[in-house]
Amino acid sequence: IMFIGEGPGETEDQMGRPFVGNAGQLLEKVVNKMGYTRESVFIGNIVKCRPPGNRDPQPEEVSACLPFLVRQIGVLKPKVIVCLGRVAMNNLLGENYSIMKMRGQRMEFGGIPVIPTYHPSYILHQKTRDAVSKAKWDMWHDMEIVLKIVKGQ
């Protein structure tokens, strides 16, 4: 399973590893609940460097980094790719979709199934406990789809 986010946040930039801050801790809990460890999946990003002000990556930044990610996908040959959030989904697929409409739907990149879901930071930024709970359940339902793909169902 390959998880792809948009780019490093502040903590990730400091540590030199993707998804090690609060969003990474939530992602790791999801990965563990799926029956995997962080070390048994690939976790990466569309861009390798943190965009200034934590803004969305610009097209030229994506075009500079995407070939590296495509090469990683080619080498690792994942059974499924999970796009974490709109930026990862749209930049990998070359589209302009809404994550709210596309999450949980099976898409494809180079013959590999792609399941978009919420970025963990989206869940962490919800304002109410009910909104957090709903977003977590939505993400978990998306991960159930991922698990079915991995198991060949």
CYANA upper distance limits for C-alpha pairs under 8 A (distance plus 0.5 A):
  1 ILE  CA     41 VAL  CA      5.79
  1 ILE  CA     42 PHE  CA      6.89
  1 ILE  CA     78 PRO  CA      5.95
  1 ILE  CA     79 LYS  CA      6.54
  1 ILE  CA     80 VAL  CA      5.78
  1 ILE  CA     81 ILE  CA      6.46
  1 ILE  CA     82 VAL  CA      7.86
  1 ILE  CA    150 VAL  CA      8.27
  2 MET  CA     41 VAL  CA      6.51
  2 MET  CA     42 PHE  CA      5.14
  2 MET  CA     43 ILE  CA      6.49
  2 MET  CA     44 GLY  CA      8.21
  2 MET  CA     78 PRO  CA      6.58
  2 MET  CA     80 VAL  CA      6.92
  2 MET  CA     81 ILE  CA      5.21
  2 MET  CA     82 VAL  CA      6.53
  3 PHE  CA     41 VAL  CA      8.08
  3 PHE  CA     42 PHE  CA      6.53
  3 PHE  CA     43 ILE  CA      5.26
  3 PHE  CA     44 GLY  CA      6.77
  3 PHE  CA     81 ILE  CA      6.42
  3 PHE  CA     82 VAL  CA      5.20
  3 PHE  CA     83 CYS  CA      6.56
  3 PHE  CA     84 LEU  CA      7.33
  4 ILE  CA     43 ILE  CA      6.51
  4 ILE  CA     44 GLY  CA      5.45
  4 ILE  CA     45 ASN  CA      5.40
  4 ILE  CA     46 ILE  CA      7.17
  4 ILE  CA     81 ILE  CA      7.79
  4 ILE  CA     82 VAL  CA      6.65
  4 ILE  CA     83 CYS  CA      5.49
  4 ILE  CA     84 LEU  CA      6.26
  4 ILE  CA     88 ALA  CA      6.83
  5 GLY  CA     43 ILE  CA      8.39
  5 GLY  CA     44 GLY  CA      6.74
  5 GLY  CA     45 ASN  CA      4.95
  5 GLY  CA     46 ILE  CA      6.74
  5 GLY  CA     83 CYS  CA      6.75
  5 GLY  CA     84 LEU  CA      5.36
  5 GLY  CA     85 GLY  CA      7.25
  5 GLY  CA     87 VAL  CA      8.12
  5 GLY  CA     88 ALA  CA      5.78
  5 GLY  CA    119 HIS  CA      7.62
  6 GLU  CA     45 ASN  CA      5.55
  6 GLU  CA     46 ILE  CA      5.46
  6 GLU  CA     47 VAL  CA      6.83
  6 GLU  CA     56 ASP  CA      8.24
  6 GLU  CA     57 PRO  CA      8.15
  6 GLU  CA     84 LEU  CA      7.96
  6 GLU  CA     85 GLY  CA      8.00
  6 GLU  CA     87 VAL  CA      6.13
  6 GLU  CA     88 ALA  CA      5.32
  7 GLY  CA     18 PRO  CA      8.37
  7 GLY  CA     45 ASN  CA      5.50
  7 GLY  CA     46 ILE  CA      6.43
  7 GLY  CA     47 VAL  CA      5.49
  7 GLY  CA     48 LYS  CA      6.59
  7 GLY  CA     49 CYS  CA      7.00
  7 GLY  CA     50 ARG  CA      6.37
  7 GLY  CA     51 PRO  CA      8.04
  7 GLY  CA     57 PRO  CA      8.17
  8 PRO  CA     12 GLU  CA      5.68
  8 PRO  CA     13 ASP  CA      6.20
  8 PRO  CA     17 ARG  CA      8.47
  8 PRO  CA     18 PRO  CA      6.48
  8 PRO  CA     19 PHE  CA      7.82
  8 PRO  CA     45 ASN  CA      7.69
  8 PRO  CA     47 VAL  CA      8.15
  8 PRO  CA     48 LYS  CA      7.27
  8 PRO  CA     49 CYS  CA      6.66
  8 PRO  CA     50 ARG  CA      5.44
  9 GLY  CA     13 ASP  CA      6.49
  9 GLY  CA     19 PHE  CA      8.47
  9 GLY  CA     21 GLY  CA      8.36
  9 GLY  CA     50 ARG  CA      6.62
  9 GLY  CA     54 ASN  CA      7.25
 10 GLU  CA     14 GLN  CA      6.81
 10 GLU  CA     50 ARG  CA      7.91
 11 THR  CA     15 MET  CA      6.61
 11 THR  CA     20 VAL  CA      7.24
 11 THR  CA     21 GLY  CA      6.02
 12 GLU  CA     16 GLY  CA      6.04
 12 GLU  CA     17 ARG  CA      5.81
 12 GLU  CA     18 PRO  CA      5.86
 12 GLU  CA     19 PHE  CA      6.71
 12 GLU  CA     20 VAL  CA      6.31
 12 GLU  CA     21 GLY  CA      7.08
 13 ASP  CA     17 ARG  CA      7.72
 13 ASP  CA     49 CYS  CA      7.78
 13 ASP  CA     50 ARG  CA      6.97
 15 MET  CA     20 VAL  CA      8.21
 18 PRO  CA     24 GLY  CA      8.06
 18 PRO  CA     43 ILE  CA      7.20
 18 PRO  CA     44 GLY  CA      6.41
 18 PRO  CA     45 ASN  CA      7.67
 19 PHE  CA     23 ALA  CA      6.79
 19 PHE  CA     24 GLY  CA      4.32
 19 PHE  CA     25 GLN  CA      7.84
 19 PHE  CA     27 LEU  CA      8.12
 19 PHE  CA     43 ILE  CA      7.96
 19 PHE  CA     44 GLY  CA      8.44
 20 VAL  CA     24 GLY  CA      5.09
 20 VAL  CA     25 GLN  CA      6.90
 21 GLY  CA     25 GLN  CA      6.78
 22 ASN  CA     26 LEU  CA      6.92
 22 ASN  CA    121 SER  CA      8.14
 23 ALA  CA     27 LEU  CA      6.67
 23 ALA  CA    119 HIS  CA      8.42
 23 ALA  CA    120 PRO  CA      5.48
 23 ALA  CA    121 SER  CA      5.53
 23 ALA  CA    124 LEU  CA      7.72
 24 GLY  CA     28 GLU  CA      6.51
 24 GLY  CA    120 PRO  CA      7.89
 25 GLN  CA     29 LYS  CA      6.86
 26 LEU  CA     30 VAL  CA      6.93
 26 LEU  CA    120 PRO  CA      6.83
 27 LEU  CA     31 VAL  CA      6.68
 27 LEU  CA    120 PRO  CA      6.74
 28 GLU  CA     32 ASN  CA      6.57
 28 GLU  CA     37 THR  CA      7.98
 28 GLU  CA     38 ARG  CA      6.67
 29 LYS  CA     33 LYS  CA      6.59
 30 VAL  CA     34 MET  CA      6.74
 30 VAL  CA    140 TRP  CA      8.07
 31 VAL  CA     35 GLY  CA      7.17
 31 VAL  CA     36 TYR  CA      6.00
 31 VAL  CA     37 THR  CA      6.72
 31 VAL  CA     38 ARG  CA      7.18
 32 ASN  CA     36 TYR  CA      5.47
 32 ASN  CA     37 THR  CA      5.99
 32 ASN  CA     38 ARG  CA      8.04
 34 MET  CA    143 MET  CA      7.87
 34 MET  CA    147 LEU  CA      7.88
 36 TYR  CA     40 SER  CA      6.69
 36 TYR  CA     41 VAL  CA      7.77
 37 THR  CA     41 VAL  CA      7.38
 38 ARG  CA     42 PHE  CA      8.04
 38 ARG  CA     43 ILE  CA      8.38
 45 ASN  CA     69 LEU  CA      8.21
 45 ASN  CA     88 ALA  CA      7.91
 46 ILE  CA     62 VAL  CA      7.16
 46 ILE  CA     65 CYS  CA      7.25
 46 ILE  CA     66 LEU  CA      6.64
 46 ILE  CA     69 LEU  CA      7.24
 46 ILE  CA     88 ALA  CA      6.54
 46 ILE  CA     91 ASN  CA      7.75
 46 ILE  CA     92 LEU  CA      7.84
 47 VAL  CA     57 PRO  CA      7.71
 47 VAL  CA     61 GLU  CA      7.35
 47 VAL  CA     62 VAL  CA      6.36
 47 VAL  CA     65 CYS  CA      5.78
 47 VAL  CA     66 LEU  CA      7.43
 48 LYS  CA     65 CYS  CA      7.04
 50 ARG  CA     54 ASN  CA      7.05
 51 PRO  CA     55 ARG  CA      6.30
 51 PRO  CA     56 ASP  CA      7.45
 51 PRO  CA     57 PRO  CA      6.44
 56 ASP  CA     87 VAL  CA      7.66
 57 PRO  CA     61 GLU  CA      6.52
 57 PRO  CA     62 VAL  CA      6.87
 58 GLN  CA     62 VAL  CA      6.84
 59 PRO  CA     63 SER  CA      6.57
 60 GLU  CA     64 ALA  CA      6.65
 61 GLU  CA     65 CYS  CA      6.90
 62 VAL  CA     66 LEU  CA      6.09
 62 VAL  CA     91 ASN  CA      7.81
 63 SER  CA     67 PRO  CA      7.76
 65 CYS  CA     69 LEU  CA      7.35
 66 LEU  CA     70 VAL  CA      6.61
 66 LEU  CA     92 LEU  CA      8.31
 67 PRO  CA     71 ARG  CA      6.60
 68 PHE  CA     72 GLN  CA      6.73
 69 LEU  CA     73 ILE  CA      6.68
 70 VAL  CA     74 GLY  CA      6.69
 71 ARG  CA     75 VAL  CA      6.66
 72 GLN  CA     76 LEU  CA      6.46
 73 ILE  CA     77 LYS  CA      6.05
 73 ILE  CA     78 PRO  CA      7.28
 78 PRO  CA    112 ILE  CA      7.85
 79 LYS  CA    112 ILE  CA      7.08
 79 LYS  CA    113 PRO  CA      7.65
 79 LYS  CA    149 ILE  CA      7.86
 79 LYS  CA    150 VAL  CA      6.46
 80 VAL  CA    112 ILE  CA      6.48
 80 VAL  CA    113 PRO  CA      5.53
 80 VAL  CA    114 VAL  CA      6.32
 80 VAL  CA    115 ILE  CA      7.97
 80 VAL  CA    146 VAL  CA      7.33
 80 VAL  CA    149 ILE  CA      7.47
 80 VAL  CA    150 VAL  CA      7.35
 81 ILE  CA    112 ILE  CA      7.62
 81 ILE  CA    113 PRO  CA      6.78
 81 ILE  CA    114 VAL  CA      5.18
 81 ILE  CA    115 ILE  CA      6.80
 82 VAL  CA    114 VAL  CA      6.26
 82 VAL  CA    115 ILE  CA      5.42
 82 VAL  CA    116 PRO  CA      6.09
 82 VAL  CA    117 THR  CA      7.52
 82 VAL  CA    146 VAL  CA      8.22
 83 CYS  CA     88 ALA  CA      6.01
 83 CYS  CA     89 MET  CA      5.67
 83 CYS  CA    114 VAL  CA      7.49
 83 CYS  CA    115 ILE  CA      6.74
 83 CYS  CA    116 PRO  CA      5.01
 83 CYS  CA    117 THR  CA      6.66
 84 LEU  CA     88 ALA  CA      6.57
 84 LEU  CA     89 MET  CA      7.56
 84 LEU  CA    116 PRO  CA      6.66
 84 LEU  CA    117 THR  CA      5.87
 84 LEU  CA    118 TYR  CA      5.94
 84 LEU  CA    119 HIS  CA      4.84
 84 LEU  CA    120 PRO  CA      7.83
 85 GLY  CA     89 MET  CA      6.75
 85 GLY  CA     99 ILE  CA      6.79
 85 GLY  CA    116 PRO  CA      7.24
 85 GLY  CA    117 THR  CA      6.35
 85 GLY  CA    118 TYR  CA      5.24
 85 GLY  CA    119 HIS  CA      4.87
 86 ARG  CA     90 ASN  CA      6.42
 86 ARG  CA     97 TYR  CA      7.72
 86 ARG  CA     98 SER  CA      7.00
 86 ARG  CA     99 ILE  CA      5.51
 86 ARG  CA    116 PRO  CA      8.42
 86 ARG  CA    118 TYR  CA      8.23
 86 ARG  CA    119 HIS  CA      8.47
 87 VAL  CA     91 ASN  CA      6.47
 88 ALA  CA     92 LEU  CA      6.45
 89 MET  CA     93 LEU  CA      6.53
 89 MET  CA     95 GLU  CA      8.41
 89 MET  CA     97 TYR  CA      8.40
 89 MET  CA     99 ILE  CA      8.29
 89 MET  CA    116 PRO  CA      6.71
 90 ASN  CA     94 GLY  CA      5.88
 90 ASN  CA     95 GLU  CA      5.30
 90 ASN  CA     96 ASN  CA      5.93
 90 ASN  CA     97 TYR  CA      6.85
 91 ASN  CA     95 GLU  CA      7.38
 92 LEU  CA    109 PHE  CA      8.19
 93 LEU  CA    108 GLU  CA      8.46
 93 LEU  CA    109 PHE  CA      7.14
 97 TYR  CA    101 LYS  CA      8.07
 97 TYR  CA    102 MET  CA      7.40
 98 SER  CA    102 MET  CA      6.65
 99 ILE  CA    103 ARG  CA      5.86
 99 ILE  CA    116 PRO  CA      7.61
 99 ILE  CA    117 THR  CA      7.45
 99 ILE  CA    118 TYR  CA      7.57
102 MET  CA    116 PRO  CA      7.16
102 MET  CA    117 THR  CA      8.41
103 ARG  CA    115 ILE  CA      7.42
103 ARG  CA    116 PRO  CA      5.22
103 ARG  CA    117 THR  CA      5.08
103 ARG  CA    118 TYR  CA      7.51
103 ARG  CA    142 ASP  CA      7.67
104 GLY  CA    115 ILE  CA      6.21
104 GLY  CA    116 PRO  CA      6.31
104 GLY  CA    117 THR  CA      6.53
104 GLY  CA    139 MET  CA      8.47
104 GLY  CA    141 HIS  CA      7.91
104 GLY  CA    142 ASP  CA      5.17
104 GLY  CA    145 ILE  CA      7.70
105 GLN  CA    115 ILE  CA      6.44
105 GLN  CA    116 PRO  CA      7.34
106 ARG  CA    113 PRO  CA      6.87
106 ARG  CA    114 VAL  CA      6.28
106 ARG  CA    115 ILE  CA      5.70
106 ARG  CA    116 PRO  CA      8.26
107 MET  CA    113 PRO  CA      6.26
107 MET  CA    114 VAL  CA      5.34
107 MET  CA    115 ILE  CA      6.76
108 GLU  CA    112 ILE  CA      5.88
108 GLU  CA    113 PRO  CA      5.07
108 GLU  CA    114 VAL  CA      5.53
109 PHE  CA    113 PRO  CA      7.04
109 PHE  CA    114 VAL  CA      7.02
113 PRO  CA    149 ILE  CA      8.42
115 ILE  CA    142 ASP  CA      7.68
115 ILE  CA    145 ILE  CA      8.35
115 ILE  CA    146 VAL  CA      7.37
116 PRO  CA    142 ASP  CA      8.28
117 THR  CA    139 MET  CA      6.46
117 THR  CA    142 ASP  CA      6.90
118 TYR  CA    122 TYR  CA      6.94
118 TYR  CA    123 ILE  CA      7.79
118 TYR  CA    135 ALA  CA      8.14
118 TYR  CA    139 MET  CA      6.77
119 HIS  CA    123 ILE  CA      7.55
120 PRO  CA    124 LEU  CA      6.94
121 SER  CA    125 HIS  CA      6.63
122 TYR  CA    126 GLN  CA      7.15
123 ILE  CA    132 VAL  CA      6.12
123 ILE  CA    135 ALA  CA      6.34
123 ILE  CA    136 LYS  CA      7.21
124 LEU  CA    132 VAL  CA      7.50
126 GLN  CA    131 ALA  CA      6.36
126 GLN  CA    132 VAL  CA      6.01
127 LYS  CA    131 ALA  CA      7.29
127 LYS  CA    132 VAL  CA      7.99
128 THR  CA    132 VAL  CA      6.81
129 ARG  CA    133 SER  CA      6.58
130 ASP  CA    134 LYS  CA      6.59
131 ALA  CA    135 ALA  CA      6.62
132 VAL  CA    136 LYS  CA      6.62
133 SER  CA    137 TRP  CA      6.70
134 LYS  CA    138 ASP  CA      6.61
135 ALA  CA    139 MET  CA      6.64
136 LYS  CA    140 TRP  CA      6.61
137 TRP  CA    141 HIS  CA      6.66
138 ASP  CA    142 ASP  CA      6.89
139 MET  CA    143 MET  CA      6.81
140 TRP  CA    144 GLU  CA      6.77
141 HIS  CA    145 ILE  CA      7.17
142 ASP  CA    146 VAL  CA      7.01
143 MET  CA    147 LEU  CA      6.65
144 GLU  CA    148 LYS  CA      6.81
145 ILE  CA    149 ILE  CA      6.90
146 VAL  CA    150 VAL  CA      6.79
147 LEU  CA    151 LYS  CA      6.67
148 LYS  CA    152 GLY  CA      6.69
148 LYS  CA    153 GLN  CA      5.53
149 ILE  CA    153 GLN  CA      6.11
